[in-house]
Amino acid sequence: MNFWEYLVNRHQQLLTDAYQHASAVFQCMVVATVLGVLIAVASYRSEWAGNLATTTTATILTVPALALIGLLIPIVGLGVPPTVVALTLYGLLPVVRNAIVGLRGVDPTLVDAATGIGMSRPARLLRVELPLAWPPILTGIRVSTQMLMGIAAIAAYASGPGLGNVIFRGLASLGSANALNQVLAGTLGIIVLALLFDAAYVLIGRLTIPRGIRA
């Protein structure tokens, strides 16, 4: 059958795989964002601590995704757990780096003014520094999400959820009638999801970033 017939006949399964893929990436990005911002908040005031945080999270990206997932299987098993751990770890670097840059870029006079009107340090962080650092943080989240879309496909190696299963099934059956259709459907599905996520981030940026500080 041709590609369009394949999509029509398998659309239900493809939609399920696409939902699982998007859900895994979204949930891991939420965790990575929270952890990344917390790491940045704890380290941005110190040059040494900030460099350590950035270097540590960058080191994680030097480990090939397939190797990391393989190392996690004996520890957490197959399926969702190695997928979640791997995607969360890979998603940290852009968030940590951009959050540190954003927090360090806040105008000190604004922080001093907030201190002058009696704001505590947590209040300054939540009401002044983090809102002003939000544009670069959002950029980091966008970069991480696009990266994780592709890495999530490799999670199928550990029986993880998502469109990677479609691609792996196609690669495992090369020469069969639907092998190319499976690989193409999985690949195009990931591209479409990546574009939809990016469009959502653009919309979030327009809704949450004041025009005056919007890049």
ABEGO torsion letter per residue (X at the ends): XBAAAAAAAAAAAAAAAAAAAAAAAAAAAAAAAAAAAAAAAAAAABAAAAAAAAAAAAAAAABBAAAAAAAAAAAAEBEAAAAAAAAAAAAAAAAAAAAAAAAAABBAAAAAAAAAAGBBAAAAAAAAAAAAAAAAAAAAAAAAAAAAAAAAAAAAAAGBBEAAAAAAAAAAABGBAAAAAAAAAAAAAAAAAAAAAAAAAAAAAAAABBAAABX
